[in-house]
Amino acid sequence: DKDLTKAVVGEAQKYPGEEKKVVDFYKNNPQMMENLKGIAFEDKVMNFVLNLCTKKIKKCTFDELFKSDKLSQEKDKIRKDSNLKKGKQNE
């Protein structure tokens, strides 16, 4: 499978000089190869979905962006993180 080969090569490239060991590791560990298959499939699905999407640029405020109740936790976390960073910069 071309996608699986690409995934193994991608993993091997993360470890310069150790590429052969990484490839051998995946060849000799079917369980890890299955994990990599899952990751490769996930990437393929994400690319497919992203290619179906269209991007529309719309200016909005921070509050407008996070108006949804579903995003309230994220909004609070971003504000908290932002305040922490501002506090460190002022020290």
Backbone bond lengths (Angstrom), bond angles and torsions (degrees), N, CA, C in turn:
res aa  C-N    CA-C-N  psi(-1)  N-CA   C-N-CA  omega(-1)  CA-C   N-CA-C  phi
1 D - - - 1.454 - - 1.533 108.85 -
2 K 1.310 114.80 126.20 1.465 121.17 -176.02 1.530 112.19 -62.65
3 D 1.324 116.76 -39.98 1.467 120.12 -179.24 1.526 111.74 -67.02
4 L 1.314 115.99 -37.49 1.461 119.81 179.10 1.528 110.41 -68.28
5 T 1.314 116.32 -41.48 1.467 120.53 176.98 1.525 110.08 -60.31
6 K 1.318 115.23 -42.92 1.464 120.86 178.70 1.536 110.66 -61.93
7 A 1.324 116.44 -39.31 1.466 120.92 179.54 1.529 110.91 -66.91
8 V 1.325 116.76 -41.78 1.470 120.39 178.70 1.528 109.66 -64.47
9 V 1.313 116.43 -44.07 1.469 120.45 178.50 1.529 109.91 -61.61
10 G 1.319 116.39 -41.72 1.465 120.62 178.06 1.519 112.08 -60.29
11 E 1.321 115.93 -42.92 1.466 120.05 177.61 1.526 110.45 -65.49
12 A 1.315 116.56 -42.41 1.467 120.98 -178.78 1.525 111.08 -62.90
13 Q 1.317 117.06 -36.14 1.463 120.91 -178.89 1.525 112.48 -68.02
14 K 1.305 116.56 -17.78 1.467 120.12 177.96 1.528 111.61 -72.20
15 Y 1.328 116.22 -14.51 1.465 121.38 -176.68 1.523 110.09 -126.30
16 P 1.333 116.69 76.80 1.472 120.39 -178.23 1.534 111.84 -55.41
17 G 1.314 114.61 133.73 1.460 120.52 -179.57 1.518 113.28 86.64
18 E 1.321 116.94 -13.40 1.467 121.84 -178.15 1.534 111.36 -117.13
19 E 1.321 116.39 15.99 1.460 120.93 -173.94 1.530 112.80 -55.47
20 K 1.322 116.67 -45.68 1.467 120.16 -177.93 1.530 110.60 -62.98
21 K 1.317 116.80 -40.34 1.471 120.32 179.11 1.530 110.53 -62.76
22 V 1.327 116.00 -40.56 1.465 120.05 -179.58 1.526 110.17 -65.54
23 V 1.323 116.47 -45.90 1.470 120.53 179.31 1.526 109.72 -61.24
24 D 1.324 116.99 -45.42 1.470 120.83 178.30 1.526 111.16 -61.69
25 F 1.324 116.08 -39.25 1.461 120.52 178.75 1.525 110.48 -57.19
26 Y 1.325 116.11 -47.97 1.464 119.22 -179.26 1.523 111.84 -68.70
27 K 1.325 117.19 -36.43 1.468 120.13 178.03 1.521 111.43 -64.21
28 N 1.327 116.41 -34.90 1.465 121.17 -175.36 1.529 113.99 -93.25
29 N 1.312 117.48 -1.76 1.464 121.17 -179.07 1.530 110.18 -128.49
30 P 1.329 116.16 87.91 1.471 120.06 -177.36 1.532 113.43 -56.38
31 Q 1.322 116.84 -34.77 1.472 120.12 179.93 1.534 110.62 -63.48
32 M 1.321 115.53 -43.44 1.465 119.50 179.22 1.533 110.64 -68.96
33 M 1.318 116.29 -34.34 1.462 120.53 177.10 1.527 109.67 -64.68
34 E 1.325 116.59 -38.60 1.469 120.49 176.86 1.526 110.42 -63.52
35 N 1.326 116.40 -40.82 1.469 119.81 177.09 1.521 110.34 -60.03
36 L 1.313 115.49 -42.88 1.457 120.67 179.89 1.528 110.83 -66.03
37 K 1.328 116.49 -35.49 1.471 120.30 176.17 1.525 109.99 -60.95
38 G 1.324 115.18 -42.61 1.464 119.71 179.00 1.516 111.62 -62.17
39 I 1.317 115.94 -43.06 1.465 120.68 179.32 1.524 110.17 -65.24
40 A 1.336 116.55 -42.42 1.467 120.85 179.69 1.527 110.28 -63.26
41 F 1.327 116.56 -41.31 1.464 120.59 179.23 1.528 110.50 -65.98
42 E 1.317 115.52 -41.35 1.465 120.92 178.65 1.532 110.19 -60.21
43 D 1.320 116.55 -44.55 1.467 120.70 177.87 1.526 111.20 -61.13
44 K 1.319 115.23 -41.06 1.465 120.32 -179.84 1.536 110.68 -63.26
45 V 1.316 116.16 -43.78 1.466 120.80 179.24 1.527 110.29 -64.55
46 M 1.332 116.28 -44.57 1.469 119.69 -179.74 1.527 110.89 -61.91
47 N 1.315 117.26 -42.58 1.467 120.20 178.01 1.521 110.99 -63.14
48 F 1.324 116.52 -39.52 1.460 120.74 178.28 1.531 110.41 -61.61
49 V 1.325 115.78 -48.31 1.468 120.57 -178.93 1.527 110.40 -64.08
50 L 1.321 116.55 -44.39 1.463 119.65 -179.57 1.524 112.06 -62.62
51 N 1.316 116.62 -34.12 1.464 119.72 178.30 1.523 112.21 -70.39
52 L 1.321 116.93 -21.48 1.462 120.54 177.51 1.530 112.00 -82.33
53 C 1.304 115.79 -20.51 1.465 120.90 -175.56 1.522 111.00 -79.65
54 T 1.312 113.46 151.73 1.457 119.03 171.77 1.523 107.60 -117.17
55 K 1.295 114.88 144.87 1.459 120.27 -177.74 1.520 108.78 -100.03
56 K 1.311 114.59 134.86 1.450 120.38 177.25 1.520 107.26 -131.03
57 I 1.297 116.68 122.24 1.457 120.81 -179.18 1.523 108.70 -88.15
58 K 1.310 114.42 126.40 1.455 120.57 -179.43 1.519 107.94 -139.23
59 K 1.299 116.29 126.31 1.461 119.68 178.79 1.522 109.24 -78.32
60 C 1.328 114.38 137.02 1.454 119.50 177.27 1.520 109.02 -156.50
61 T 1.301 115.36 164.85 1.459 119.79 177.72 1.523 108.94 -83.85
62 F 1.309 115.02 167.42 1.461 120.98 177.40 1.527 110.06 -57.30
63 D 1.317 116.87 -45.56 1.468 120.72 -178.21 1.527 111.74 -65.52
64 E 1.322 117.35 -38.03 1.465 120.04 177.69 1.528 110.83 -64.56
65 L 1.314 115.69 -38.93 1.459 120.57 -179.25 1.524 111.36 -62.22
66 F 1.314 116.16 -39.72 1.462 120.89 -176.34 1.526 112.34 -105.28
67 K 1.316 116.98 29.80 1.461 122.00 -178.35 1.531 112.41 -63.31
68 S 1.297 116.94 -33.26 1.456 122.04 -177.90 1.525 111.11 -61.22
69 D 1.323 116.11 138.26 1.467 120.71 176.18 1.524 111.10 -62.45
70 K 1.319 116.03 -28.40 1.463 120.34 -178.86 1.527 111.74 -66.40
71 L 1.313 116.62 -21.86 1.461 120.57 -178.01 1.526 112.74 -104.84
72 S 1.312 117.68 8.73 1.463 119.71 -175.76 1.526 112.33 -62.84
73 Q 1.326 117.34 -37.32 1.465 119.82 178.87 1.526 110.79 -64.87
74 E 1.328 116.22 -42.04 1.459 120.11 178.91 1.526 110.51 -63.73
75 K 1.329 115.26 -41.33 1.462 120.42 179.66 1.530 109.64 -60.56
76 D 1.319 116.58 -46.53 1.464 120.68 -179.88 1.526 111.12 -62.33
77 K 1.326 116.49 -41.34 1.465 120.51 -179.71 1.530 110.70 -64.99
78 I 1.319 116.69 -43.58 1.469 120.40 179.84 1.521 110.18 -63.19
79 R 1.318 116.36 -43.70 1.474 119.60 178.94 1.529 110.50 -62.64
80 K 1.328 116.37 -43.33 1.465 120.84 -179.60 1.532 110.04 -62.51
81 D 1.344 116.35 -47.71 1.466 120.79 179.37 1.528 110.67 -61.45
82 S 1.316 115.96 -40.83 1.458 121.00 -179.70 1.529 110.57 -64.30
83 N 1.318 116.22 -42.40 1.467 120.35 179.29 1.524 111.04 -65.95
84 L 1.332 116.48 -37.51 1.463 119.84 177.71 1.525 110.54 -63.57
85 K 1.327 116.37 -42.99 1.464 120.40 179.69 1.523 110.71 -64.88
86 K 1.325 116.31 -40.99 1.464 120.06 178.84 1.521 110.18 -63.25
87 G 1.326 116.43 -39.85 1.461 121.14 179.34 1.512 111.69 -63.20
88 K 1.322 117.14 -39.82 1.467 121.27 179.01 1.522 110.97 -68.25
89 Q 1.332 117.00 -35.70 1.460 120.51 -179.26 1.523 111.02 -69.73
90 N 1.320 116.35 -30.24 1.463 120.38 -178.13 1.520 112.78 -81.71
91 E 1.324 117.23 -9.25 1.471 120.24 -178.12 1.505 111.56 -77.53
